[in-house]
Amino acid sequence: MITKTIADELNSLEYHGRGIMIGKSADGKKAVTAYFIMGRSENSRNRVFVEDGEGIRTQAFDPSKMVDPHLIIYAPVRVLGNKTIVTNGDQTDTIYELMDKQMTFEQALRTREFEDDAPNFTPRISGIIHLDGGEMNYAMSILKSADGDGSSCQRYTYAYSDPICGKAKFIHTYNAAGNPLPSFEGEPKTVELPDVSIDELTDLIWTNLNEDNKVSLFVRYIDIETGKYESRIVNKNK
């Protein structure tokens, strides 16, 4: 599989939609995840990320301009014990609640499908990081319509054991601009994780997201041995 730099990948499209990156730092000591949202409508752009316990949630930047919170307001990141869940919708809560009842990541997502925003049928993308005994593994998922047909849901899960240092997998909602927007296709992409600080990585991702469409970014480094983490949030709306 082709490995791209983060800059090259993010500059390859004007509109990725929403995106999740998960990987292991170059020094092998940190689990790294990033989640960003982009928007084209005023409603989509009228958002910010805010901290919420060990995770984050979206909220309206200007509540008076919020037209429809459906599919817009949710918790993208939640922590369940030694697991960090990252998604582009309220399936974060589904995964959290059902895994807390001993279901698997994949089983939890079988209860959900793509978003009900015809004609786009935006995919639901999800990721989970699991740390145990100084080891890291993770999985990513996409729930998408069958070639734009909203009557059929296709479910794909990708699991990564003993991930390679300095690499991340990247999945996003849309494959290109269009009307309707075409869904992401294929396996999650591979991107290089440079040997940089969390602030430098945050700046790298934010700088290379399309200036007109980017809305918010979350980045977290998690110590694989201890589970301690540090996070950064960047919002275009201030």
GUZA-407114 format. One record per residue (C-alpha): residue in one letter; x, y, z. Coordinates in steps of 0.02 Angstrom, whole numbers, plus 50000, padded with zeros to 5 digits. Example, Ala and Ser with C-alpha at 12.3 -4.5 7.8 and 13.67 -1.06 7.14 Angstrom:
BEGIN
a506154977550390
s506844994750357
***
This chain:
BEGIN
m500005000050000
i500615017549958
t501205027850107
k500955046650093
t501465060950202
i500055068850300
a500305084950202
d500165076350033
e498635066450084
l497695081050159
n498075092050009
s497445078649889
l495615083549919
e494735099849957
y493405090750055
h493785074850151
g492225077550257
r492665070250425
g494255060150455
i495055048750583
m496915044650597
i497595031350716
g499365024850730
k500925022450835
s502215036150861
a503915034750779
d504735030850946
g503465017150982
k502935024851147
k501295033351104
a499635028651027
v499155043250916
t497435048150857
a496725063150767
y494945067450719
f494405082150613
i492775089050546
m492505099550392
g490925108350333
r490165116450180
s488495122650249
e488305136350379
n487555123550498
s489045111750482
r490285125850501
n489425132850656
r490295120650773
v491735118950895
f492525104550992
v492495105951181
e493185094551316
d491935082651396
g492655071751534
e494025061051457
g493335064251284
i492615078351181
r490945083651108
t490365095650974
q489315110751015
a488615125450920
f489785140350910
d488285151950892
p486735143050962
s485585155750878
k486175149650707
m485985131050740
v484665124950618
d484665106150649
p485735097350781
h485365080450700
l487025072650643
i487935088450698
i488005087450888
y488805071750962
a490285065351064
p491695060750942
v492845053951078
r492475043651235
v493585032851346
l493035015951413
g494365009151530
n495905005651424
k494965008851262
t494825025451169
i493365026851048
v493395039550905
t491965041550781
n491085054050668
g489375052650750
d488295046650893
q488875028850862
t490225033550989
d488885031151121
t488285014851042
i490045007551045
y490355013551223
e488715006951292
l488744990051204
m490584986651236
d490234990551418
k488994976051406
q490374964451339
m489954966051155
t491374968551031
f491744984150928
e491114975350772
q489554968550857
a489104985750922
l489224993150748
r488094979850674
t486684989050761
r487035004850659
e487165010050477
f487645025350374
e486885042350411
d485115046250355
d485615061350252
a485035056150078
p485645057649944
n487405057650020
f487115043450144
t488695049150234
p489705034350299
r489905031650484
i491775029950518
s492405023650685
g494025018950770
i494535010950935
i496235010051021
h496554996251147
l498044996851266
d498504981851372
g500124977251461
g501164989551364
e500464983651198
m499354992851075
n498114987050945
y496724996150857
a495304994150735
m494375005150612
s492655003450535
i491605010950397
l489735008550374
k489245014450200
s487855013250073
a488025001049928
d488655012549791
g487485026349846
d485975014949864
g485195018850032
s484265002250038
s485864992450074
c487224994650206
q488994988250184
r490044985750342
y491934984650344
t493074982550494
y494984983350488
a495994977050636
y497824981350666
s498894971450789
d500684976550833
p500584992250725
i502164998650642
c503015013450725
g502885029750630
k501355024650529
a499515028550544
k497945022950456
f496785036550392
i494945034750347
h493765048650296
t491965050250240
y492055056350060
n493095051049911
a492935067049810
a491865082349786
g490175079449705
n488305080249720
p487915068249797
l489585066149884
p490395049349843
s490845038649993
f492605033650042
e493175017849953
g494435004249995
e495515000950147
p496055014950263
k497525024350189
t499285023550262
v500145039850310
e501805043550391
l501815049050573
p503325060350589
d504375060250748
v503655076550816
s502795083350970
i500905083750988
d500915102450954
e501925100150795
l500775086250733
t499235096550773
d499945111150675
l500425099750529
i498665092650513
w497765109150539
t498855118750418
n498575106150279
l496685104650294
n495765115050165
e495635132750234
d493855135850176
n493115119450237
k494035114850398
v493055117150559
s493865108250707
l495295096350749
f495665084950897
v497345076350925
r497835064651067
y499475056051116
i499225041351237
d500695033551329
i500595015051285
e501375009651451
t500375020451571
g498825025751476
k499135043951521
y498705055851380
e498825073651320
s497635081551197
r497475096751086
i495935105051013
v495925117850872
n494335126850820
k494165138550672
n492765147550763
k493465157650908
***
